Amino acid sequence: MAARAVKMPDEAVQRLRDSTRLVVLTGAGVSAESGIPTFRGDGGLWKEHRPEQLATPEAFQKDPELVWEWYHWRRKVVRDAEPNAAHHAIVQLEKRLPNFTLATQNVDRLHMRAGSKR
Protein backbone atom coordinates (compact mmCIF):
# COMPACT_ATOMS: atom_id res chain seq x y z
CA MET A 1 0.00 0.00 0.00
CA ALA A 2 1.25 3.47 -0.81
CA ALA A 3 1.61 5.94 2.03
CA ARG A 4 -0.82 8.84 1.95
CA ALA A 5 0.23 12.34 2.86
CA VAL A 6 -2.00 13.78 5.56
CA LYS A 7 -2.42 17.53 5.86
CA MET A 8 -2.28 18.45 9.51
CA PRO A 9 -4.11 21.53 10.73
CA ASP A 10 -1.74 24.48 11.24
CA GLU A 11 -2.48 24.57 14.97
CA ALA A 12 -1.48 20.90 15.38
CA VAL A 13 1.75 21.48 13.47
CA GLN A 14 2.57 24.51 15.60
CA ARG A 15 1.83 22.65 18.83
CA LEU A 16 4.16 19.83 17.79
CA ARG A 17 6.87 22.36 16.91
CA ASP A 18 6.50 24.05 20.29
CA SER A 19 6.33 20.82 22.29
CA THR A 20 9.06 19.53 24.54
CA ARG A 21 7.00 16.50 25.66
CA LEU A 22 4.94 14.08 23.66
CA VAL A 23 3.31 10.72 24.25
CA VAL A 24 2.38 8.67 21.19
CA LEU A 25 0.01 5.76 21.73
CA THR A 26 -0.23 3.17 18.97
CA GLY A 27 -2.06 -0.06 18.37
CA ALA A 28 -2.61 -2.50 15.55
CA GLY A 29 -3.68 0.21 13.11
CA VAL A 30 -0.18 1.66 12.82
CA SER A 31 1.14 -1.66 11.50
CA ALA A 32 -1.77 -2.39 9.17
CA GLU A 33 -0.08 -0.37 6.43
CA SER A 34 2.84 -2.80 6.73
CA GLY A 35 0.53 -5.71 5.91
CA ILE A 36 -0.13 -6.94 9.44
CA PRO A 37 -3.86 -7.55 9.77
CA THR A 38 -5.63 -5.96 12.71
CA PHE A 39 -7.78 -8.10 14.93
CA ARG A 40 -11.10 -6.29 14.76
CA GLY A 41 -10.96 -3.86 11.82
CA ASP A 42 -11.95 -4.43 8.20
CA GLY A 43 -10.61 -7.82 7.23
CA GLY A 44 -9.59 -8.34 10.86
CA LEU A 45 -8.37 -11.65 12.15
CA TRP A 46 -11.33 -12.09 14.47
CA LYS A 47 -13.74 -11.71 11.52
CA GLU A 48 -12.82 -15.22 10.35
CA HIS A 49 -12.17 -16.85 13.73
CA ARG A 50 -13.33 -16.06 17.21
CA PRO A 51 -10.53 -15.49 19.74
CA GLU A 52 -11.73 -18.52 21.70
CA GLN A 53 -10.94 -20.70 18.66
CA LEU A 54 -7.26 -19.76 18.59
CA ALA A 55 -6.09 -17.85 21.62
CA THR A 56 -6.98 -19.96 24.66
CA PRO A 57 -5.68 -23.14 26.28
CA GLU A 58 -9.05 -24.72 25.50
CA ALA A 59 -8.61 -23.95 21.80
CA PHE A 60 -5.20 -25.60 21.86
CA GLN A 61 -6.60 -28.69 23.59
CA LYS A 62 -9.44 -28.93 21.09
CA ASP A 63 -7.44 -28.35 17.88
CA PRO A 64 -3.69 -27.89 18.43
CA GLU A 65 -2.95 -28.18 14.71
CA LEU A 66 -5.20 -25.22 13.88
CA VAL A 67 -3.73 -23.12 16.69
CA TRP A 68 -0.11 -23.91 15.69
CA GLU A 69 -0.86 -23.26 12.03
CA TRP A 70 -2.43 -19.90 12.83
CA TYR A 71 0.44 -18.76 15.07
CA HIS A 72 3.07 -19.90 12.55
CA TRP A 73 1.26 -17.90 9.89
CA ARG A 74 1.07 -14.83 12.20
CA ARG A 75 4.79 -15.04 13.02
CA LYS A 76 5.66 -15.19 9.32
CA VAL A 77 3.47 -12.17 8.51
CA VAL A 78 5.14 -10.17 11.28
CA ARG A 79 8.65 -11.38 10.39
CA ASP A 80 8.22 -10.40 6.72
CA ALA A 81 6.68 -6.98 7.44
CA GLU A 82 8.66 -3.77 7.13
CA PRO A 83 8.16 -0.53 9.07
CA ASN A 84 5.95 1.93 7.21
CA ALA A 85 5.88 5.72 6.93
CA ALA A 86 4.02 6.08 10.25
CA HIS A 87 6.71 4.12 12.12
CA HIS A 88 9.41 6.29 10.55
CA ALA A 89 7.51 9.52 11.28
CA ILE A 90 7.20 8.53 14.94
CA VAL A 91 10.96 7.92 15.06
CA GLN A 92 11.53 11.44 13.68
CA LEU A 93 9.36 12.89 16.46
CA GLU A 94 11.29 10.83 19.00
CA LYS A 95 14.59 12.23 17.72
CA ARG A 96 13.35 15.84 17.90
CA LEU A 97 11.70 15.81 21.30
CA PRO A 98 13.74 15.34 24.47
CA ASN A 99 10.76 14.05 26.48
CA PHE A 100 9.19 11.58 24.09
CA THR A 101 7.34 8.43 25.12
CA LEU A 102 6.07 5.77 22.76
CA ALA A 103 3.41 3.50 24.27
CA THR A 104 2.29 0.60 22.13
CA GLN A 105 0.47 -2.67 22.55
CA ASN A 106 2.11 -4.00 19.40
CA VAL A 107 4.53 -6.91 19.64
CA ASP A 108 5.63 -6.77 15.98
CA ARG A 109 8.84 -4.78 16.79
CA LEU A 110 8.25 -2.52 13.78
CA HIS A 111 8.71 0.61 15.91
CA MET A 112 12.10 -0.69 17.02
CA ARG A 113 13.05 -1.78 13.51
CA ALA A 114 12.23 1.75 12.30
CA GLY A 115 14.72 3.09 14.85
CA SER A 116 12.67 3.84 17.95
CA LYS A 117 14.77 3.62 21.10
CA ARG A 118 12.21 4.73 23.67
Sequence and secondary structure as in RCSB ss.txt:
>XXXX:A:sequence
MAARAVKMPDEAVQRLRDSTRLVVLTGAGVSAESGIPTFRGDGGLWKEHRPEQLATPEAFQKDPELVWEWYHWRR
KVVRDAEPNAAHHAIVQLEKRLPNFTLATQNVDRLHMRAGSKR
>XXXX:A:secstr
         HHHHHHHHH SEEEEEE HHHHHTTT   SSSTT HHHHS HHHHSSHHHHHH HHHHHHHHHHHH
HHHHH    HHHHHHHHHHHH SEEEEEE   S HHHHHT   
